[in-house]
């Protein structure tokens, strides 16, 4: 039928494995902060989650503005160590800049670049992410028409705004002419399908499908992506 006009993609754990990257970025940024201001008590993961919850209760925008959330956490940890507000702000700015640079030190999965390059000749391509990675920092960014993150729409997938904003970016398109690809069963697949958008589940780790719906078309490696998309596009 050739009815797909726009393909949108998640980034983290869809184009690359983000876990080790974030851990390394976190460790190296904390090490830099320790050198800069001395020992910092970071606490446990449960402490972090509790403080995150407190911050979001005070400012709900931190649910989708993860960059500001990180800055607020740095501010909390540095407040008792660096009393001068301007000095503390400068340190936070440097730390965040360092973290953001290091969180972009990703390794793309095999086949991503070639697949995206080929797809870009037939479809409009966009990014829909809840994270703060910027596809235009990479060479592959030249093949994308737009990128939308949670801060842009003041919300997170699986809610509608990412998807509806993508349609605005493209213009003159219906949900049935969009295909979304991502690793998250709820944020990506469910979020797309509830609007009538076709979805491909990227399942590199061969995980079990856990939702109470039929498992969608599933992509296990990027080398197969172009053929799978063409199959979907040709189906009735």
C-alpha positions as CSV (number, residue, x, y, z in Angstrom):
1,X,0.0,0.0,0.0
2,X,3.0,2.3,0.5
3,X,1.2,4.4,3.1
4,X,4.0,5.1,5.6
5,X,5.3,8.6,5.1
6,X,7.0,9.3,8.5
7,X,9.2,7.0,10.7
8,X,10.0,8.1,14.2
9,X,12.6,6.5,16.5
10,X,13.4,6.3,20.2
11,X,17.1,6.8,21.0
12,X,18.4,5.3,24.3
13,X,18.5,1.4,24.1
14,X,17.1,1.7,20.5
15,X,20.1,3.1,18.7
16,X,22.6,2.3,21.4
17,X,23.0,0.7,24.8
18,X,22.6,3.6,27.3
19,X,23.2,1.8,30.7
20,X,27.0,1.6,30.7
21,X,27.3,5.1,29.2
22,X,25.2,6.7,31.9
23,X,27.1,4.8,34.7
24,X,30.5,5.9,33.2
25,X,29.3,9.5,32.8
26,X,28.0,9.6,36.3
27,X,31.2,8.2,37.8
28,X,33.5,10.6,35.9
29,X,31.4,13.6,36.6
30,X,31.3,12.8,40.3
31,X,35.0,12.2,40.3
32,X,35.5,15.7,38.8
33,X,33.2,17.2,41.4
34,X,35.2,15.5,44.2
35,X,38.4,17.0,42.9
36,X,36.7,20.4,42.7
37,X,35.0,20.7,46.0
38,X,36.0,17.7,48.1
39,X,34.1,14.6,49.3
40,X,30.3,14.6,48.5
41,X,27.9,12.2,50.2
42,X,25.8,10.9,47.3
43,X,23.8,8.4,49.3
44,X,22.2,5.2,48.0
45,X,20.0,4.6,45.0
46,X,17.0,4.6,47.4
47,X,18.1,8.0,48.8
48,X,18.3,9.3,45.2
49,X,14.9,8.0,44.3
50,X,13.3,9.5,47.4
51,X,14.9,12.9,46.8
52,X,13.8,12.8,43.1
53,X,10.3,12.1,44.3
54,X,10.4,15.1,46.7
55,X,11.7,17.4,44.0
56,X,9.0,16.4,41.5
57,X,6.3,16.8,44.1
58,X,7.5,20.4,44.6
59,X,8.0,21.0,40.9
60,X,6.1,18.6,38.6
61,X,8.0,19.9,35.5
62,X,11.0,18.0,36.8
63,X,9.2,14.8,35.7
64,X,10.0,15.7,32.1
65,X,12.8,18.2,32.4
66,X,15.6,15.7,33.4
67,X,18.3,18.3,32.7
68,X,16.9,20.6,35.3
69,X,16.3,17.7,37.6
70,X,20.0,16.8,37.5
71,X,21.0,20.4,38.2
72,X,18.7,20.4,41.2
73,X,20.3,17.3,42.5
74,X,23.8,18.8,42.1
75,X,22.6,21.9,43.9
76,X,21.3,19.8,46.8
77,X,24.6,18.0,47.2
78,X,26.8,21.1,46.9
79,X,24.7,23.5,49.0
80,X,26.4,22.5,52.3
81,X,29.9,22.5,50.7
82,X,29.9,25.6,48.5
83,X,28.1,28.5,50.2
84,X,28.6,31.1,47.5
85,X,25.6,30.9,45.2
86,X,27.4,32.1,42.1
87,X,30.3,29.8,42.6
88,X,28.0,26.9,43.2
89,X,26.0,27.7,40.0
90,X,29.2,27.9,37.9
91,X,30.3,24.5,39.3
92,X,26.9,23.0,38.5
93,X,27.0,24.4,35.0
94,X,30.4,22.8,34.4
95,X,29.4,19.5,35.9
96,X,26.3,19.3,33.9
97,X,28.1,20.2,30.7
98,X,30.6,17.5,31.4
99,X,27.9,14.9,32.1
100,X,26.0,15.8,29.0
101,X,29.1,15.4,26.8
102,X,29.9,12.1,28.3
103,X,26.3,10.8,28.0
104,X,26.7,11.3,24.3
105,X,29.8,9.0,24.1
106,X,27.6,6.2,22.8
107,X,28.4,3.3,20.5
108,X,25.6,2.8,17.9
109,X,24.4,-0.7,17.4
110,X,25.6,-2.4,14.2
111,X,23.5,-1.5,11.2
112,X,21.9,1.7,12.6
113,X,23.8,4.1,10.4
114,X,23.4,2.3,7.1
115,X,19.7,1.5,7.8
116,X,18.9,5.2,8.7
117,X,20.8,6.4,5.7
118,X,18.8,4.1,3.4
119,X,15.4,4.8,5.0
120,X,16.0,8.6,4.7
121,X,15.8,8.3,0.9
122,X,12.2,7.1,1.1
123,X,10.7,8.4,4.3
124,X,10.8,11.5,6.5
125,X,12.6,10.6,9.8
126,X,12.2,12.0,13.3
127,X,13.3,11.3,16.8
128,X,11.0,11.0,19.8
129,X,12.9,10.7,23.1
130,X,12.2,11.1,26.8
131,X,15.9,11.6,27.3
132,X,18.3,14.4,26.6
133,X,20.4,12.9,23.9
134,X,20.7,15.1,20.8
135,X,20.8,13.2,17.5
136,X,22.2,16.2,15.7
137,X,25.4,15.9,17.7
138,X,26.2,12.8,15.6
139,X,26.9,12.4,11.9
140,X,23.7,10.3,11.6
141,X,21.7,13.4,12.5
142,X,22.0,14.6,8.8
143,X,19.3,12.1,7.9
144,X,16.7,13.3,10.4
145,X,14.1,16.0,9.7
146,X,13.4,16.7,13.4
147,X,14.0,15.6,17.0
148,X,11.5,16.0,19.9
149,X,12.4,15.5,23.5
150,X,10.2,15.6,26.7
151,X,11.2,19.2,27.4
152,X,10.0,20.3,24.0
153,X,6.5,19.0,24.7
154,X,6.5,19.2,28.6
155,X,5.5,15.6,28.9
156,X,6.8,12.0,28.5
157,X,6.0,9.1,26.2
158,X,3.7,7.2,26.3
159,X,1.5,10.2,26.5
160,X,0.3,11.8,23.2
161,X,2.4,15.1,22.9
162,X,5.5,13.5,21.4
163,X,3.5,11.8,18.7
164,X,1.2,14.7,17.9
165,X,4.1,17.1,17.8
166,X,5.8,14.8,15.3
167,X,2.8,15.0,13.0
168,X,2.9,18.8,13.3
169,X,6.5,18.8,12.4
170,X,5.8,16.7,9.3
171,X,2.5,18.4,8.3
172,X,-0.4,17.0,6.4
173,X,-0.2,13.5,7.7
174,X,-2.5,11.0,9.6
175,X,-1.6,8.6,12.4
176,X,-1.9,5.7,10.0
177,X,0.9,7.1,7.9
178,X,3.4,7.0,10.8
179,X,5.6,4.2,12.0
180,X,7.3,4.4,15.4
181,X,10.3,2.2,16.4
182,X,11.5,1.8,20.0
183,X,12.6,-0.6,22.7
184,X,10.1,0.3,25.5
185,X,6.9,-1.8,25.5
186,X,4.9,1.0,27.1
187,X,6.5,4.3,26.2
188,X,7.1,3.4,22.6
189,X,4.9,0.5,21.4
190,X,1.8,1.2,23.6
191,X,2.2,4.9,23.2
192,X,2.1,4.7,19.5
193,X,-0.5,2.0,19.1
194,X,-3.1,3.8,21.3
195,X,-3.2,6.5,18.7
196,X,-3.4,4.1,15.7
197,X,0.3,4.5,14.8
198,X,2.1,1.4,13.6
199,X,4.9,0.3,15.9
200,X,7.9,-1.9,15.7
201,X,9.3,-3.2,19.0
202,X,13.1,-3.2,19.0
203,X,14.0,-6.2,21.1
204,X,17.8,-6.7,20.9
205,X,17.9,-8.7,24.2
206,X,15.2,-11.1,23.1
207,X,13.0,-10.1,26.1
208,X,9.5,-11.5,26.7
209,X,6.5,-9.5,25.5
210,X,4.7,-8.6,28.8
211,X,1.8,-6.4,27.7
212,X,-1.8,-7.7,27.5
213,X,-1.8,-7.2,23.7
214,X,-0.5,-9.1,20.7
215,X,3.3,-8.8,20.3
216,X,3.9,-6.3,17.5
217,X,6.3,-6.7,14.6
218,X,9.6,-7.1,16.3
219,X,13.1,-6.1,15.2
220,X,16.0,-7.9,16.8
221,X,18.9,-6.3,14.9
222,X,19.2,-3.2,12.7
223,X,20.5,-5.1,9.7
224,X,16.9,-6.4,9.2
225,X,15.2,-3.1,9.7
226,X,14.8,-1.9,6.1
227,X,13.3,-5.2,4.9
228,X,10.9,-5.3,7.9
229,X,9.7,-1.8,7.3
230,X,9.2,-2.5,3.6
231,X,7.2,-5.6,4.5
232,X,4.9,-3.5,6.8
233,X,4.6,-0.8,4.3
234,X,3.5,-3.2,1.6
235,X,1.0,-5.0,3.7
236,X,-2.7,-4.1,3.7
